[in-house]
């Protein structure tokens, strides 16, 4: 019975995408599907942290942003002049900062607790900070002065975007290791505040460090992952145009749909592989261990389980999955816009997906990602049409400007209503944990 219900739920969500394509546009439907697939991958990553181990992190947006940064560093066009202007000195400054932090940790452990240790560390870090800024600032100014209108950054390696996907996961995992060492010992509410604050620091750095990713100037024309071509290349390719013409299809619309289908196949393959891996992990001794820690840390610790190590491990794995999805999203968009990384879209919306789908269940996270992804993105395009029909019975006229203004709030209102209904009638989610 449960299996039939789950199949019915997924079929219902699939029907939403089919109706969107049939009644509106297949381009729109596929665009929503691709973003929903990426959101589902992020939801699986959050479910690993919360559903497996009970770690309440609100720093998801930081992992997504680091995934996007990986695409810039790995797949962005090389800027030899920018790197030559100050790249090696920036690398030296960052290496010095890492060494200084390591030495500070070593001093903290070697010195006896007390005022002397605090004073020594404060002096050491103050001196190290001025040396670091003395190395970094001139190099940054030199890089950003190199053709600032079109470059002003160190550039990337120019590799295929597929290579950036695992790098995005590694960057997010490395950041999660640092954050976990700092924040995982905190209570749940403090952990949420700390992870949100650190994520905002990551996004703020990406917005302001032009030498790294052009900041708010944005970085465009990032290469697409293999084997996805550009639409304009398909529109001049005889091998594509001939069969399209034979079927009497519009080459422009067909090329766009074809590219989005390729993205859907890539993202779907990654999601299927991820689900296979997470299901095997969840049903393994490792999965039973982390769930035992989640349910009762004291009992698990009494049985010899290393609670802190498992928490750190889960936090890193979940963040890596989110970073992977962030890299995939940036490679699909073909541009990095740091200003678009906002907690509403890349933290709280993902949490809604996990809650609605059912925390602790990987299939529930996928269902929540697809359903809420469709609602969040379709409400923007369907809102004016729905409001136009609703307001047609009103005695006073409603202008198109009014409809646009009202429709901007339709998305949040729809999500709120859906979340309330699910929490009332399915408090454990649409597909709850077994």
N, C-alpha and C positions, 0 to 999 in steps of 0.2 A: 504493500500500500504506500509506504513512504517513497519507494523508488518511482512509482507511478506519479505521485504528487510532485516530486522533483522534476521529472520529465515534463510534466504539464506546466510547471513554472517556467522552465527554460524555453519551452515551446511558445508560451505566452509572450516572453520577452522577445523571442525571435520574430513573432508576428508583429510586434511594434515596429521593428526595423523594416519588415516587408511592407507594412502599411505606409510607413514614411516614404519609402521609395516609390510605391504605386500611386500615392495621393499627392506627393509633393515632388521629390526629385531623388533619383538614385544616387546622384552625386552627394546630396545632403545626407542620405541614409548611410552611405559608405563612410562619409567623413565622421558622422556621429559614431558609427561602429568602430572605426579605428581608434578614436579617442576613448571610447568606452572600453575597448580591449586593453589599452594602456592603463586606464584607471583600474581595471580588474587586476592587472599585475601589481599595481601599487597596493590595492586592497589586500591581496595575498601577502605582500610584505608586511603590512600592518597587522594582519591576522596572525602571522608568525610571532610577532612581538606580543600582541595582546591575547590572542586566543590560545597560544601555546604556553606563554610564560606569565601573562598578566602584567606586562610592562606597558604603562600608559605614557606613550610618547606623543608630544604635539610638535615635534620637530621634523615632520615628514617633508615639509617644503624645502628644508635644507638639503636633504638627500636628493630630492628631485633636481634642485639647482646644481648640485655637484655633478650629477649625471649629465646635465646639459653642458657644464663646463668641460667635461671630458671630451665631448664632441668638438668643441673649439680647439682644444689642445692637440687632439689626435688627428682630426679631419680638416681643421681650418687651413686656409691657404698659407704657405710659408711666407714670412715677411723677413727676408735676410737682413735688410737694412735696419729694421727694428731690433732684431736679435743682436746684431753687431753693435748697435748703439749702446746697449746696456744689459743685454740678456745674461752674459756671464757674471756680471757684477750682481744682478738680481739673484741669480742662483747661489752665488757666494754668500749674499746676505741671508738668504733663507737657510742655507746650510749652517751659518753661524748662529741663527736663531734657534735651530734645532739642537745644536751643540750646547748653547747656553741653557736651554730648558733642561737638557739631560744633566748638565753639571749642577743646576739648581736642585734637581731631584736628589742627586748624589749627596750634595751638601746637607739637604734636609734630613736625609737618613743617617749621615755620619755624625752630625753635630748633636749635642745634647739638647733636649727641649728646654726652652727658657727664652729670656729676653735677648741673650747673646745670639742665639740662633736666628731669631726673628730679625735682629738688626743686621747680621751678616748677610742673610738672604736678601733683605731689602736693598742693601748697598750693592750687592752683586748684580741683582736684577736691574737696578737703576743704571749702573755703568754699562751693563750688557745692552740695555735698551738704547742708550745714546750711541753706542758703537754700531748697533744694528741699523738705526736710522741714518747714521752717517754713511754707511755702505749702501743702503737701499735708496734713499731719496735722490741723490744725483743720477743714479742709474734709471730710476723711474722717469725723471724729468727728461732724460735723453731719449728714452724710448717713446714717450708720449709726444715729443717734439718732432718725431719722424713722420711727416705727412699725416698730420692729425685728422684731416678731412676724410681720408680714405683708409688710413691704417692707425698709427698711434699705439700699436700693441706688438707683442713679440711674435705673434703668428702661431700657426700649428704645424703639424708634420705632413699634412696633405694626404693622409692615408684614407682608405675607405671607411665609411661610417660604421661598418660592422665591427671593426676593430675598436671603435670607441665604446661600444656597448659594454663589454666586460671591463674596460677601463673605468667607465662610469660606476659600475658596481664596486670596483676596487677603491675608488676615491670615496664613495659613500661609506664603505666598510671601514676605511682608515679613519675617517672622521668619527664614525660611530665608536671605534675603539677608544679614541681620545675622549669623546663625550661620556662613554660608559665608565671610563676610569674616574671621571670627575663626578658624574651625576647618579650612577646606578645605586649608590649607597643611600640615596635620599628616599624619603617617604613618597608615596604615589603622587600626592598633590604637588610636592616640591619638585619631583622628577618632571612632571608635566610643565611646570613653569620654567625649569632650567632648560629643558630641551627646546621649548618654544623660543626662549631668549637666545640660545646658541644658534638656532636655525636662522633667526632674524639677523644675527651677526654675519653669518655666512652669506645671506642674500645681500646685506648692506655692503660687504666687501666686494661682491661681484658687481654691484651697481656703481661703486666708486673707484675701483682699481682699473682704470682705462688700459694700463699697460698689459693687463691680463686678458681682458675680453671686450675692450672698448666701452665697458660700462653701459650707461644709459644711451650711448650713441648707437647701440645694438650692433650685432655682427650678422651680416646676411650672406646669402649665396654659399652656404655650407653644402658640401657634396652629399648626395643621397647614398643610402646603403645599396650594395650590390644585392640583387640584380635590377633594382628599380630605376628605370630611365626617366628622363624629363619628358613632359608632355610635348614640348615643342620639337624634340628629337623624333618622337613617334610620328608627329604630323608631317614630317618630310621623309619618312622611311617608307620606301615602296613595299617592303615586306609586310608592313602594317597597314598601309593605305589600301592595297589591292583587295584583301579580303573584306575590309570595312566597306569599301565602295561596292563590292559584290553583294553585300547584305543590305545596301541602301542606308547605312548609318552615317550619322554626322561624325566626321573624323575628330573634331575638337572635343565634343562631349564623350565620345568613345575612348579617346586617349586618356582623358581625366579619370573615367571609370576604371579603365584598365590599370592605371597606376595605383589607384586606391585599392583595387582588388589585390594587387601584389603586396601592398602594405598590410592588408588584412590577413593574407596568407602568412607573411613573416611574423606578424604579431601573434596570430593564432597558434603558429607552431611553437613560439617561445612560451606562450601561456600553457599549452598542452604539456610541453616538457616540464615546465615549472610545477604544474599540478601533479604530474607523475612523481616527480622527485619529492614534493612536500607530502604527498599521501604515503609514500614509502617511509619517509622519515617519521611521520606522525604515528604510524603503526609499528614502528620499530621499538626496541628497548630504549633508545634515546628519546623517542617521542613520549613514551610512558613516563620516563624520568622527569622530563621538563613539565609535563602536566601534573605529576605528583608534587613537584616544587611549587607550581602555581596554586594548587589546591591547599597545600599546607607546608609552608617553608620550614616550620619548626620540626615537623615529623620527618621531612625529607633530610634535613640536616642531621637529625638524630640517627638516621640510617646511613650516614656517611657520605651523603651527596654534597658536592661542592656547589652551593647555591649561587654564590657570587660569580663563579666561573661560568655556570650555565646561563645566568642572566646576561652576562657580557657576550657570550656566544650567540644567544638568541637575538640580542640587540644588534649585533653586527650582521647576522644573516638577514634579518628583516630589512635593515637599512640598505644592504647590498641589493636586495631585490627592488626596492624603491629607486635606488640610483640607476639600476639597469633600465627601468621604465622611463626615468627622466632622460637618459641618453637616447633611448628609442624615440621619445617624443621630439627632442630637438633635431634629431636626424631626419624625422619626417617633416617637421616645419621648415627645415633648411635655414634656420636663423636662431640666434640666441637673443632673447629680450629679457634681461634681468628684472625689468619692472613688472613683468607678468607673473613672477613668482610671489603669489600672495597666499597667506594661510587659509583664506576662505576656500580657494580652489584646490590647493594641494595639501591641505591638512584636514580641515574640518569636513570637507566633502568626502574625502576618502574614509574618514571615520564613520560618516553616515552610511557609506556603502557597506562597511564591515558590520555595523549594527543592524542594518536592514536585512542583509543577507544572512547573518548568523555567525557571531564570533566563535572561533574554535573549529569551524568547518570550512575547509578550503573551497568546496563547491559553493557554499553560501557566500563566500567573499566574491567569487566569480559572478554569481547571480546578482549580488548587490551592485557590483561594479558595472555590469551591463545595464541593469534596470535604472539605477540612479544616474549613470552616465547618459542614458537616453533621455531621462526626464530633465536633467540639468541642461543638456544641449538642445533638445527639441523644444523645450519651453520658450527659448528665445525666438525661434522661428514660428512656432505655433501660437504663441501668446497673442500677437495682433489679430490673427484670424479668429481665435476663440472670443476675444474681447469684442471684436466687431460684430459677431453674431449675438453675443450677450447684450450689448448696448443698443442693438438695432430696435429693441422694443421700448427703449426709453423715450420719453416725450421730448427731450432736448437733444440736440445734435452733439456728436462726438467727432472731433477732427482727427486726422491722421497723426498729428503731433501729440494729441492726448493719448492715442493708442500706443504710440512708441514709448511715451513716458510711463504708462501703466504697465506695458509689457516688460519693462525693465525689472519690475517687482514680481512678475508672475513666476519667475524661476525660484526665487527664495520662498514664496508662498507655497508653491507646489511641493517643494522639498519638505517644508515644515509640515504640511498636511500629511504627506506620505509617511514621514517619520512618526508622527503622532498616531496614525492608524496602525502602523506596524507595532509600535510599542504597546498599544492598547490590546490588539488582537493576536499578536505574535511576539511577545516580549523577548523571546530567545532568538528572534530572527525568522526569516522565511524558511531557511534550512538550518535548524539548530544543530549544535554539536551532539553527537551520539553519546 
